[in-house]
């Protein structure tokens, strides 16, 4: 009879946990259509928290005015230029595909010219292996351009519905960002108190998460912008069509470790050389190899200050996996998950080592510098 109240308490606690899990799942399903705007709003609020604090000092502690002022700065200095550049990139993409469809690049002539620049032994080897025949590649490229033109035309028809969805998501992101800027720290403290994890571990995870967010955005986002801008300037100097489009693509590829920007400026430089624009091709290859590729090594230590502790191969795998899972947001989400994964296991390892040392100390076991232990019974 004495165990009945205890069993009732356990049943009530289990029922509450079940209700909590069901409600949490329902909440996740409801907000799922706006998951990406909410993610970017949260990341932006974390990154621009110093701006909010500066505005808070300027407004003498008026939180609403500081959040509104911060949001206006973010909107006009970050979002409006980004939307303007995105619009021009789409226009250049449509123009480029249309131009290539009307007048395809003669790959056969370019390839023949490239083969002609090789030594005689290399040309003979290419002929023997059939590498000089690029007619099939030319046909496939023309088919690809035709399909791309049809895809762009189809997207243009549905642009109205897409624009409505974009405006709605954009408005939600701005609205949520206002409250996260104003109340983000307080919300974070409440979440840490509610998480069923030891407080010291929760604090360390939160600190590691904020560090990873800032390192990911500052160390990759800013570098991507710089490399994309340098690429656009370089291609504009040599007169390459759709320089802005290629520069943006260069910035996107710079987010992916190992691959990098060479997948853009490398083929462009070779294409210029094969087209007879020798100094332009050499300029692109030299600038890409010396300036653009070095920007990452120079800027990342300055912006981040310290390494995130995530190996490049893990960043590569998680970035590509994140892109395949959630689209472009995976560029940021993938490394974030990887960083939290490594941080969680690192904290667990440190916790286990601490517990082992505490256990050894409680049992009177001393460990010397060489890892040898000796038993010293405690005095009674």
Secondary structure as a PSIPRED ss2 file (coil, helix, strand):
# PSIPRED VFORMAT (PSIPRED V4.0)

   1 X C   1.000  0.000  0.000
   2 X C   1.000  0.000  0.000
   3 X C   1.000  0.000  0.000
   4 X H   0.000  1.000  0.000
   5 X H   0.000  1.000  0.000
   6 X H   0.000  1.000  0.000
   7 X H   0.000  1.000  0.000
   8 X H   0.000  1.000  0.000
   9 X H   0.000  1.000  0.000
  10 X H   0.000  1.000  0.000
  11 X H   0.000  1.000  0.000
  12 X H   0.000  1.000  0.000
  13 X H   0.000  1.000  0.000
  14 X H   0.000  1.000  0.000
  15 X H   0.000  1.000  0.000
  16 X H   0.000  1.000  0.000
  17 X H   0.000  1.000  0.000
  18 X H   0.000  1.000  0.000
  19 X H   0.000  1.000  0.000
  20 X H   0.000  1.000  0.000
  21 X H   0.000  1.000  0.000
  22 X H   0.000  1.000  0.000
  23 X H   0.000  1.000  0.000
  24 X H   0.000  1.000  0.000
  25 X H   0.000  1.000  0.000
  26 X H   0.000  1.000  0.000
  27 X H   0.000  1.000  0.000
  28 X H   0.000  1.000  0.000
  29 X H   0.000  1.000  0.000
  30 X H   0.000  1.000  0.000
  31 X H   0.000  1.000  0.000
  32 X H   0.000  1.000  0.000
  33 X H   0.000  1.000  0.000
  34 X H   0.000  1.000  0.000
  35 X H   0.000  1.000  0.000
  36 X H   0.000  1.000  0.000
  37 X H   0.000  1.000  0.000
  38 X H   0.000  1.000  0.000
  39 X H   0.000  1.000  0.000
  40 X H   0.000  1.000  0.000
  41 X H   0.000  1.000  0.000
  42 X H   0.000  1.000  0.000
  43 X H   0.000  1.000  0.000
  44 X H   0.000  1.000  0.000
  45 X H   0.000  1.000  0.000
  46 X H   0.000  1.000  0.000
  47 X H   0.000  1.000  0.000
  48 X C   1.000  0.000  0.000
  49 X H   0.000  1.000  0.000
  50 X H   0.000  1.000  0.000
  51 X H   0.000  1.000  0.000
  52 X H   0.000  1.000  0.000
  53 X H   0.000  1.000  0.000
  54 X H   0.000  1.000  0.000
  55 X H   0.000  1.000  0.000
  56 X H   0.000  1.000  0.000
  57 X H   0.000  1.000  0.000
  58 X H   0.000  1.000  0.000
  59 X C   1.000  0.000  0.000
  60 X C   1.000  0.000  0.000
  61 X C   1.000  0.000  0.000
  62 X C   1.000  0.000  0.000
  63 X H   0.000  1.000  0.000
  64 X H   0.000  1.000  0.000
  65 X H   0.000  1.000  0.000
  66 X H   0.000  1.000  0.000
  67 X H   0.000  1.000  0.000
  68 X H   0.000  1.000  0.000
  69 X H   0.000  1.000  0.000
  70 X H   0.000  1.000  0.000
  71 X H   0.000  1.000  0.000
  72 X H   0.000  1.000  0.000
  73 X H   0.000  1.000  0.000
  74 X H   0.000  1.000  0.000
  75 X H   0.000  1.000  0.000
  76 X H   0.000  1.000  0.000
  77 X H   0.000  1.000  0.000
  78 X H   0.000  1.000  0.000
  79 X H   0.000  1.000  0.000
  80 X H   0.000  1.000  0.000
  81 X H   0.000  1.000  0.000
  82 X H   0.000  1.000  0.000
  83 X H   0.000  1.000  0.000
  84 X H   0.000  1.000  0.000
  85 X H   0.000  1.000  0.000
  86 X H   0.000  1.000  0.000
  87 X H   0.000  1.000  0.000
  88 X H   0.000  1.000  0.000
  89 X H   0.000  1.000  0.000
  90 X H   0.000  1.000  0.000
  91 X H   0.000  1.000  0.000
  92 X H   0.000  1.000  0.000
  93 X H   0.000  1.000  0.000
  94 X H   0.000  1.000  0.000
  95 X H   0.000  1.000  0.000
  96 X H   0.000  1.000  0.000
  97 X H   0.000  1.000  0.000
  98 X H   0.000  1.000  0.000
  99 X H   0.000  1.000  0.000
 100 X H   0.000  1.000  0.000
 101 X H   0.000  1.000  0.000
 102 X H   0.000  1.000  0.000
 103 X C   1.000  0.000  0.000
 104 X C   1.000  0.000  0.000
 105 X C   1.000  0.000  0.000
 106 X C   1.000  0.000  0.000
 107 X H   0.000  1.000  0.000
 108 X H   0.000  1.000  0.000
 109 X H   0.000  1.000  0.000
 110 X H   0.000  1.000  0.000
 111 X H   0.000  1.000  0.000
 112 X H   0.000  1.000  0.000
 113 X H   0.000  1.000  0.000
 114 X H   0.000  1.000  0.000
 115 X H   0.000  1.000  0.000
 116 X H   0.000  1.000  0.000
 117 X C   1.000  0.000  0.000
 118 X C   1.000  0.000  0.000
 119 X C   1.000  0.000  0.000
 120 X H   0.000  1.000  0.000
 121 X H   0.000  1.000  0.000
 122 X H   0.000  1.000  0.000
 123 X H   0.000  1.000  0.000
 124 X H   0.000  1.000  0.000
 125 X H   0.000  1.000  0.000
 126 X H   0.000  1.000  0.000
 127 X H   0.000  1.000  0.000
 128 X H   0.000  1.000  0.000
 129 X H   0.000  1.000  0.000
 130 X C   1.000  0.000  0.000
 131 X C   1.000  0.000  0.000
 132 X C   1.000  0.000  0.000
 133 X C   1.000  0.000  0.000
 134 X C   1.000  0.000  0.000
 135 X H   0.000  1.000  0.000
 136 X H   0.000  1.000  0.000
 137 X H   0.000  1.000  0.000
 138 X H   0.000  1.000  0.000
 139 X H   0.000  1.000  0.000
 140 X H   0.000  1.000  0.000
 141 X H   0.000  1.000  0.000
 142 X H   0.000  1.000  0.000
 143 X H   0.000  1.000  0.000
 144 X H   0.000  1.000  0.000
 145 X H   0.000  1.000  0.000
 146 X H   0.000  1.000  0.000
 147 X H   0.000  1.000  0.000
 148 X H   0.000  1.000  0.000
 149 X H   0.000  1.000  0.000
 150 X H   0.000  1.000  0.000
 151 X H   0.000  1.000  0.000
 152 X H   0.000  1.000  0.000
 153 X H   0.000  1.000  0.000
 154 X H   0.000  1.000  0.000
 155 X H   0.000  1.000  0.000
 156 X H   0.000  1.000  0.000
 157 X H   0.000  1.000  0.000
 158 X C   1.000  0.000  0.000
 159 X H   0.000  1.000  0.000
 160 X H   0.000  1.000  0.000
 161 X H   0.000  1.000  0.000
 162 X H   0.000  1.000  0.000
 163 X H   0.000  1.000  0.000
 164 X H   0.000  1.000  0.000
 165 X H   0.000  1.000  0.000
 166 X H   0.000  1.000  0.000
 167 X H   0.000  1.000  0.000
 168 X H   0.000  1.000  0.000
 169 X H   0.000  1.000  0.000
 170 X H   0.000  1.000  0.000
 171 X H   0.000  1.000  0.000
 172 X H   0.000  1.000  0.000
 173 X H   0.000  1.000  0.000
 174 X H   0.000  1.000  0.000
 175 X H   0.000  1.000  0.000
 176 X H   0.000  1.000  0.000
 177 X H   0.000  1.000  0.000
 178 X H   0.000  1.000  0.000
 179 X H   0.000  1.000  0.000
 180 X H   0.000  1.000  0.000
 181 X H   0.000  1.000  0.000
 182 X H   0.000  1.000  0.000
 183 X H   0.000  1.000  0.000
 184 X H   0.000  1.000  0.000
 185 X H   0.000  1.000  0.000
 186 X H   0.000  1.000  0.000
 187 X H   0.000  1.000  0.000
 188 X H   0.000  1.000  0.000
 189 X H   0.000  1.000  0.000
 190 X H   0.000  1.000  0.000
 191 X H   0.000  1.000  0.000
 192 X H   0.000  1.000  0.000
 193 X H   0.000  1.000  0.000
 194 X H   0.000  1.000  0.000
 195 X C   1.000  0.000  0.000
 196 X C   1.000  0.000  0.000
 197 X C   1.000  0.000  0.000
 198 X C   1.000  0.000  0.000
 199 X H   0.000  1.000  0.000
 200 X H   0.000  1.000  0.000
 201 X H   0.000  1.000  0.000
 202 X H   0.000  1.000  0.000
 203 X H   0.000  1.000  0.000
 204 X H   0.000  1.000  0.000
 205 X H   0.000  1.000  0.000
 206 X H   0.000  1.000  0.000
 207 X H   0.000  1.000  0.000
 208 X H   0.000  1.000  0.000
 209 X H   0.000  1.000  0.000
 210 X H   0.000  1.000  0.000
 211 X H   0.000  1.000  0.000
 212 X H   0.000  1.000  0.000
 213 X H   0.000  1.000  0.000
 214 X H   0.000  1.000  0.000
 215 X H   0.000  1.000  0.000
 216 X H   0.000  1.000  0.000
 217 X H   0.000  1.000  0.000
 218 X H   0.000  1.000  0.000
 219 X H   0.000  1.000  0.000
 220 X H   0.000  1.000  0.000
 221 X H   0.000  1.000  0.000
 222 X H   0.000  1.000  0.000
 223 X H   0.000  1.000  0.000
 224 X H   0.000  1.000  0.000
 225 X H   0.000  1.000  0.000
 226 X H   0.000  1.000  0.000
 227 X H   0.000  1.000  0.000
 228 X H   0.000  1.000  0.000
 229 X H   0.000  1.000  0.000
 230 X H   0.000  1.000  0.000
 231 X H   0.000  1.000  0.000
 232 X H   0.000  1.000  0.000
 233 X H   0.000  1.000  0.000
 234 X H   0.000  1.000  0.000
 235 X H   0.000  1.000  0.000
 236 X H   0.000  1.000  0.000
 237 X H   0.000  1.000  0.000
 238 X C   1.000  0.000  0.000
 239 X C   1.000  0.000  0.000
 240 X C   1.000  0.000  0.000
 241 X C   1.000  0.000  0.000
 242 X C   1.000  0.000  0.000
 243 X H   0.000  1.000  0.000
 244 X H   0.000  1.000  0.000
 245 X H   0.000  1.000  0.000
 246 X H   0.000  1.000  0.000
 247 X H   0.000  1.000  0.000
 248 X H   0.000  1.000  0.000
 249 X H   0.000  1.000  0.000
 250 X H   0.000  1.000  0.000
 251 X H   0.000  1.000  0.000
 252 X H   0.000  1.000  0.000
 253 X H   0.000  1.000  0.000
 254 X C   1.000  0.000  0.000
 255 X C   1.000  0.000  0.000
 256 X C   1.000  0.000  0.000
 257 X C   1.000  0.000  0.000
 258 X C   1.000  0.000  0.000
 259 X C   1.000  0.000  0.000
 260 X C   1.000  0.000  0.000
 261 X C   1.000  0.000  0.000
 262 X H   0.000  1.000  0.000
 263 X H   0.000  1.000  0.000
 264 X H   0.000  1.000  0.000
 265 X H   0.000  1.000  0.000
 266 X H   0.000  1.000  0.000
 267 X H   0.000  1.000  0.000
 268 X H   0.000  1.000  0.000
 269 X H   0.000  1.000  0.000
 270 X H   0.000  1.000  0.000
 271 X H   0.000  1.000  0.000
 272 X H   0.000  1.000  0.000
 273 X H   0.000  1.000  0.000
 274 X H   0.000  1.000  0.000
 275 X C   1.000  0.000  0.000
 276 X C   1.000  0.000  0.000
 277 X C   1.000  0.000  0.000
 278 X H   0.000  1.000  0.000
 279 X H   0.000  1.000  0.000
 280 X H   0.000  1.000  0.000
 281 X H   0.000  1.000  0.000
 282 X H   0.000  1.000  0.000
 283 X H   0.000  1.000  0.000
 284 X H   0.000  1.000  0.000
 285 X H   0.000  1.000  0.000
 286 X H   0.000  1.000  0.000
 287 X H   0.000  1.000  0.000
 288 X H   0.000  1.000  0.000
 289 X H   0.000  1.000  0.000
 290 X H   0.000  1.000  0.000
 291 X H   0.000  1.000  0.000
 292 X H   0.000  1.000  0.000
 293 X H   0.000  1.000  0.000
 294 X H   0.000  1.000  0.000
 295 X H   0.000  1.000  0.000
 296 X H   0.000  1.000  0.000
 297 X H   0.000  1.000  0.000
 298 X H   0.000  1.000  0.000
 299 X H   0.000  1.000  0.000
 300 X H   0.000  1.000  0.000
 301 X H   0.000  1.000  0.000
 302 X H   0.000  1.000  0.000
 303 X H   0.000  1.000  0.000
 304 X H   0.000  1.000  0.000
 305 X C   1.000  0.000  0.000
 306 X C   1.000  0.000  0.000
 307 X C   1.000  0.000  0.000
 308 X C   1.000  0.000  0.000
 309 X C   1.000  0.000  0.000
 310 X C   1.000  0.000  0.000
 311 X C   1.000  0.000  0.000
 312 X H   0.000  1.000  0.000
 313 X H   0.000  1.000  0.000
 314 X H   0.000  1.000  0.000
 315 X H   0.000  1.000  0.000
 316 X H   0.000  1.000  0.000
 317 X H   0.000  1.000  0.000
 318 X H   0.000  1.000  0.000
 319 X H   0.000  1.000  0.000
 320 X H   0.000  1.000  0.000
 321 X H   0.000  1.000  0.000
 322 X H   0.000  1.000  0.000
 323 X H   0.000  1.000  0.000
 324 X H   0.000  1.000  0.000
 325 X H   0.000  1.000  0.000
 326 X H   0.000  1.000  0.000
 327 X H   0.000  1.000  0.000
 328 X H   0.000  1.000  0.000
 329 X H   0.000  1.000  0.000
 330 X H   0.000  1.000  0.000
 331 X H   0.000  1.000  0.000
 332 X H   0.000  1.000  0.000
 333 X H   0.000  1.000  0.000
 334 X H   0.000  1.000  0.000
 335 X H   0.000  1.000  0.000
 336 X H   0.000  1.000  0.000
 337 X H   0.000  1.000  0.000
 338 X H   0.000  1.000  0.000
 339 X H   0.000  1.000  0.000
 340 X H   0.000  1.000  0.000
 341 X H   0.000  1.000  0.000
 342 X H   0.000  1.000  0.000
 343 X H   0.000  1.000  0.000
 344 X H   0.000  1.000  0.000
 345 X H   0.000  1.000  0.000
 346 X H   0.000  1.000  0.000
 347 X H   0.000  1.000  0.000
 348 X H   0.000  1.000  0.000
 349 X H   0.000  1.000  0.000
 350 X H   0.000  1.000  0.000
 351 X H   0.000  1.000  0.000
 352 X H   0.000  1.000  0.000
 353 X H   0.000  1.000  0.000
 354 X H   0.000  1.000  0.000
 355 X H   0.000  1.000  0.000
 356 X H   0.000  1.000  0.000
 357 X H   0.000  1.000  0.000
 358 X H   0.000  1.000  0.000
 359 X H   0.000  1.000  0.000
 360 X H   0.000  1.000  0.000
 361 X H   0.000  1.000  0.000
 362 X H   0.000  1.000  0.000
 363 X C   1.000  0.000  0.000
 364 X C   1.000  0.000  0.000
 365 X E   0.000  0.000  1.000
 366 X E   0.000  0.000  1.000
 367 X E   0.000  0.000  1.000
 368 X C   1.000  0.000  0.000
 369 X C   1.000  0.000  0.000
 370 X C   1.000  0.000  0.000
 371 X C   1.000  0.000  0.000
 372 X C   1.000  0.000  0.000
 373 X E   0.000  0.000  1.000
 374 X E   0.000  0.000  1.000
 375 X E   0.000  0.000  1.000
 376 X C   1.000  0.000  0.000
 377 X C   1.000  0.000  0.000
 378 X C   1.000  0.000  0.000
 379 X C   1.000  0.000  0.000
 380 X C   1.000  0.000  0.000
